[in-house]
Structures are given as C-alpha cells and as structure tokens.
Amino acid sequence: MTEKAVFIYSDDYLKYKFGEKHPLNPIRLEITYDLLTEMGVLDEKDIMCPRMAKEEELALVHSPEYINAVVDAGRNPNGGDFTNFELGTEDNPIFEGMHEASSLIAGGTLTAVEAVMEGKARHAVNIAGGLHHAQRDRASGFCIYNDAAVAIAYLRKKYDIRVMYIDTDAHHGDGVQDIFYDDPDVLVVSLHESGHYLFPGTGDIYEQGTGLGFGSTINIPFEPFTEDESWISAFERVVIPNARAFAPHIIISQHGCDGHHLDPLTHLSLTMKSYEEIPRLVHMLAEQLCEGRLVALGGGGYNIWQVVPRAWALLWCQIAQRDPQEKLPESWIKKWESISGEKLPQTMSDPPDLVPPIPRREEIIEKNNITMNRVLRQSVMFF
C-alpha cells in the first residue's frame, strides 16, 4: 500500500452556501486550503478532486422522497414548501443548486474512501465533509446529505468490512448514530458537549444501539467548559480500548473544531492542543489496527478566521505526517486580515492564557471523570 495521504478539494465546495449571514460559511474551506499552501505542507500532488455522489449512492442512507425534495428545492428555491424535510428552515435554508453542491461533498468523502480502499492513498482528508446531522428523510443542523453515513454504507455494501466512526465535533453525531444504530459492524463513537445544553439534544451514555447493534454505539457527553485534559483523557481511556476491541478494517473520523474556547455556538473550552492531539491519536489507531486505512473529515467550526484554519491545518499535518510550523505565514495573515477585518493569530498554538480561570473547574473535571468511568464500564464488554 502507498504511504501517500491525499487531500480532497475543489473550489466548487464553496457552492455549499446557505447565505451570507449563516454560521456555516464555506469560506472557511478556502482559508484553510490557503493556509496549508502558504505553509508549504500541501501542494498539487497531494490534491484529489472530488466526484459527485450518484443518487443511488445517496439512497444507501437517504430516502428517495428526501433526495427528490432536495433536487426540487434546489432547482426552484422559491417554488414550494419543503419544511416537512426540514428544508427552508433557519438552520437549513434552500439555495440554488443545493443537490449538486451537497452531492459533491458526499462524493468527496466517497472519493476519499475509494482512494484508501483501492490503495491509491493510505489516508485521505476531506475537510468539506463531516455533515453528520442529516437523517434518512430530512436535513438537520446545516447538513443536507450525511456524507459520512453514505461512505460507511458504501463500505459496508461493497466491501462488507467493519467500520469505526469517531466523531469529535462539539455537537453529537446523531445522524450517523441513528442510521447505523442496529449494525454491529459499525462502531459509532461520539465525544460531544452534553445534549442537556447543546443541539441536537441527544448523545446520552445510555444510547448504545439496538438489536444486534446494541453496544456498537458509544457516547461520551461532556460538561460545558470542559478543557483539553478531560477531552484527551476520554479519547485515551474510552476510545482507544474500544477501538482495539472492535478491530475495525477502516476508520472514518470527524474533526469538527467547534469545541474550541472561541467558537460562538458551543460552550466547551478546548484549545489547539486538542486539535493537534486527537488527530495524532486517530492516526495512531489507524496505523495499529487498519493498516493505515483512515478517512478524516471536517465538520463544525464557526470561528472561521481564528480557529478553523489552524485546527484543520493541524489535522492535515498530523494525518499526512507534515511538520506544522509554529509561526503562521505573514502573507496569509496579511491577506485574510484585510478581508476579515479581524486580528488573526500569529501562531499555530494558542496562548497559555486563552482560557480564563473557570468557575467550578474541579467539579466539571469530576463530573467528566464519572461519565468516562460509566461509559468505560458499559462499553468494552461487547467486543
């Protein structure tokens, strides 16, 4: 197998756009891509263009009625009421060409999967992917098609292999969980802020799967203001032993970076330390358990200027084994400061005083430890 890592990217990804004021701004992809090229850690030989997902591939997880609704809505954004499919809502506004833009992102994740499974790459990264909330028959949480679920279903159908899905977005990966809730050959693990405080309100530790799939869903919900130590500890204590027990043939990981302290939509207090360490651990597991087979996706991330480009630059550097420079390129800073009107970070890492002293810090740590212990006791027994 090749040692190569590939980066799935196209400027057409920027067409997945809900509007100028919507939190999910696709310019975050362009900013990240530009940072990687300016750092000299990404060049043309690393790039693989995405293909469009076919409707029959989308139909592996989405209902035909829903796919048709997405097609129709995107052709005539003002032509009907699609709210039964959660389209045309505040979270999921309809835009022209919605089906094509969404299919390209899903196809990008399929391109990544094909590259890895066909031996063209050892690892693949699709930062446009990770749209983990979309359900079988409706949109949800800025997600039209669930590219991760489509890719997992594709792998199960074509290769009949065991797939581990690791989700470290601040929001619970409910769409992927629901679609594979009864499949014992898909291990879905989600680290997220507790649904008591954050959309979509799911992801309790007792959501463990159903039928033959009971035990193949693992949720680790965290308290608001959780810091790096608890986040990384949960991965080491819970995710790693369950991964080894499950013994997947491939890992698909979702790396939403909205758990960062500066993200405007969540309440966690992570720093770049987590966004460097988690990809390193995911990469380690893929090398140890799957002969390197790993597809890494993006996800949430709503501080698009200060957080997203650095977090996903670290993701690529860890997966592709490139050396991330600490000082960010002056050319990149100057270019995007002039566009954003914001002061951008000068370094890849965060300042040590980024997170102010947190009230109840010890109580939060203790509650997270209790959660981890409960999850650990009820999980590894199944494999």
N, C-alpha and C positions, 0 to 999 in steps of 0.2 A: 504493500500500500504506500502511496505517496505520502511524504511528510508535509505536503503543502496545505496551507489554510487559504480559503477563498472568502472574499467579501462581496456579497450580493448587493448590487446597487444600480440604480438608474435615476436620472433626473425626473423621469415620469412618476416616481414615487411621490413627488411634490404635488401631484394632482389629487391625492387623497386629502382633501381640504374642506372642512366644514364651514369655513368663513373666517373673516379677519379677526373676530373677537373670540373665537372658540379656543379653549385651553390647549387642544391638541393641534399645535401649529407645525406643519411639516417642514418648516424652515430649519427645525432642529436637526433634521437629517442632513441638510446641506451644510450647516455649521459644523457638524461632526465630521463629515466627509472632508471638508476643507481643512479642519484641524489636523486630521490624520495625514493628509497630503503635505501640509506645511511642515509637519513634524518629520517627514521623510520616512514614515513607517508604513505607508500604503502607496503602492504605485500601480500602473496599468496591468502588470502581470498578475496582481492579486485580485483584480476585479472580474466578476462574472455577472453578466446581465441576467435579470430575471425574465422568466417567461410568464405568460398568462396562465392561470389555472383554468382548466376546462370545466364546463358546467357539471359534467359527470363526476369530476373530482370534488368539486364543492358539494355535490349531492351525497358524498360519502358521509357528511355530517349535517348538512343543511337540507331542509325540506324543499321540494320543488316549488311549492307555493311561495315560500320565502324568497328563493332565488329569483323567481319571476317578478315578485314585488320589487326587489332591488333593481332589476333590469328596467322595469316600467317606470319606477320613480326617477331613476337617473336619466331616462330619456325625456321625461316631461316633469321636471321638478315641481311645477305648479299645477299639475294636472289631476290631482286626486288626493284622497285621504288614505295614508298608509300607516296611520298610528297603531292599527292592530298589530303591525310588525315592528312597532317602536321606531318607525322611520318618520322624520318630520317633527321630532321632539326637540327639546332644548339640548339634550345630550347628543342626539344623532340627527342633525339637520340634513335634509336632502340636498344633494348637489349634482350638477350635470356630470354625466359620465361616472356615476358612483359605482356601478357594477364593474366597469373596466378598471378603475383605479383600485378597487378592493380586490379584484381578481389578480391584479399584478402583484400586490403584496402577498396574497396567498400563494401565487405562483412562484414568488421569490423564495418563500420557505420551501416549497416543493423543489425548486432548483437547488437549494442548499442540501436537501435530503438526498436528491439524486446524485449530486456531486460526491457526497460522502459514501453512499451505498455502492456507487459504481467505481469507487476507487480513484476518482479524479482529484479528490481532496481528502485529507484526514479530518479536517474541521471546516465548518462553514459558519459565517456570521451574516445575519440579515437584520439590521437594526430597524428596518421598517416593520418587521413582524412583531409577534407577541401580542396580537389583538385578542386577548384571552377571555373577554366577557361575552362575546357573541354566542347566542344559543342556537339550537337547531332551527327554530322557527321565528327568530326575532333578533334585532340588533340590541346592543346593550353597551353602555359605558364607553361611547366613542368607537365601538367595534362593530363593523358591518359583517365581515366574514371572519371566522375564527381560524386563522392560518395555522396556528399550532395544532388544533384539533384535526384540520384537514390533513396535515402532514402525518400525524400519528395514525389516522385511519388509513392513509395511503400505505404507510409502512406495514400496518397490520394485514392489509389485504394483499399487497404484492409480495411481501417477504415473510409474513407470519412470524414476526420476531417480537421479543419483549422490549417494550419501550418505557424508559423512565423520563417523566416530565418534571422538571424542577422549576418552580416559579418563585422569584424573589421580589416581585413587584409589591409595593405597599398595599395594593388592593388584592383581595382574594381572587385567585384564578378560577372563578365559579363556572365559566363556560366550559373549559376543558374538563373540570371535575365532573360536571353534570353529564357530559357526552360519554365519558368512559367510566361512569360510576359503578357499572356492573362487570367490567372487564378485568379479570385477574392478571392479564398480561400487559396491562398499562398501569404503572405505578405513578400516581399523581401526588406530588408533594408541593405544598404551598406555604411559604413564610410570608406573613402579612400583618398589617395592623388589624386589631380585633374588629370584627363586624359590628360590635356594640357601638363603635364610634365612627365607622367609615363605610362608604359604599363598597360592595353591594349588600353588606349586612350578613354575609354568610362566612363559612370557614371555621366553624366551631370544631373543637378537637374531637367531638363525637360524630362528626361527619366522616365516616370511614369506608363508605362503599356499601353495596347491596348485593345480595345473592352470592354468586361465585366471586364477585369482586369485593366482598367485604374484607377490609384490611388493606386494600390496594389504594386507598386514599388516605393521605396523612396531612393534617392541617396543624400549623403552629401559629396561633394568633398572639400578637404582642400588644402590650400596653402602649398607649400614647406616650411619646417622649422616650421610647426605647432608644438606646445608644448602641454603638458598634459592638461593644463587648458581648451583650446579650444576643445580638443578631448573629454574629460569627460563631458564638458558642453553640447556638441552636443548630447551625449547619454542621458543626463538628460532632456534636453529641447525638443528633437525631438523624440528619440526612445521610451522613456518611455510613453509619452502620446499617441503615435500611437499604441503601444503595447496594452495599456489599451483599446483604442477604438476598435481595431481589435478583441480582446478577443480570442487569439489562444487556441487550445487544447494541443499543444506541441510547444516547442521552439527548433530549431536547430541553434546553434551558431558556428561561425567560428572564430578562435582566432589566425590568423596569427600574428606573432610578428615582422614583417619586417618594422614596423613603428618606431622601436627604433632608437635612435640617432646613434647607432653604426652599424646599418645594412648597408651593402655595396651597395645594389641595389636600395634604395629609398632615399627620401630627407626629411623625417619627423624627428622631434626631440623629440620623446616620450621617457619616461624613464619607469622604473619598476613600477612607480606609476600608470600608465595607465593599465599595465598588471596585477595589483592587483585589481584595482577599477572596470574595465569593467567586469571581471568575477563575481565580487560581485554583481554588478547591474543586470547582466543577471540571476544569481541565484535568486536574489530577485524577479524579474519579473516572473520566473517560479513558485516560491512558491505562489505568489499572484494570478497568472492568470491561471495556468495549473495544479494545484495540484502537483507541483514539476516536471512535465514531462519535462525533459531537456536532450538533447544530445549535448555535446560540442566537437568540432573538432579542430584540429591543423590548418595547412595552411602554409603560407610562413614564412620565417625566415632563414636568410642567414649568420648571425654571429653565427655560430653553437657552439662556445665554450663559449662565454661570455654572450650571450643574450638568445638563445632558451631554454636551460635547466632551467634557472631561471624563464623565463616567463611562461613556461608550468608547472613548479613545482607550481608556484603561481596559475595557472589555476586549477590544481587538488586540491590544498589545499582549494581554495575558493568553488569549487563545492562539494567536499567531506566533507567540514567543518573540515579540519585538521589545526593544528597550524603550519604555516611555520616558521622555526627558522631563525633568522636574520644572524647568523654566519654559513656559509656553512661548511659541514664536511671536516676536514683536509684530511681524507682518500680519499674522492672524488677529492679534489683539487690536491693532490699529484699524484693520478693515471692518471688523464686526462691531467695534465700539462706535464707529461712525454711523453704522446702520441702526444699531440698537439704541444708541443714546445712553447706554449704561456703562458703568465701570466694570470691566471684565477681570477675572482672576489673572494673576501673573504666573501662578504656579499650578502644577497638576494636583498637588495635595492641598488640603485646607489648612488654614492657620490653626494652631492648637487651641485658640480661644474662640473658635467659631461657635461652639455650643455653650451658651452661658450656664451657670450652675442651675441644675434642675431641682425644683422642689419635689420632695418625696422620692428622690433618686433611689435610695436604698429599698424603699417599698416597691418601686417599679421593678428593680432587679429581682427582688424576691418573688414577686408575682410571676415574672417571666420564667424564673427557675422552676416554680411549681408547675407551670404549664408544660415546660420541657420534660420534666420528670413524668408527668402523667402521659404525655404523648409517647415517650420512650417505652413506658411500661406496657402500653396497649398496642404497640406497633410491630416491633421486631419478631414477635411470636408467630406472625403469619407466614413467614417465608422460610 
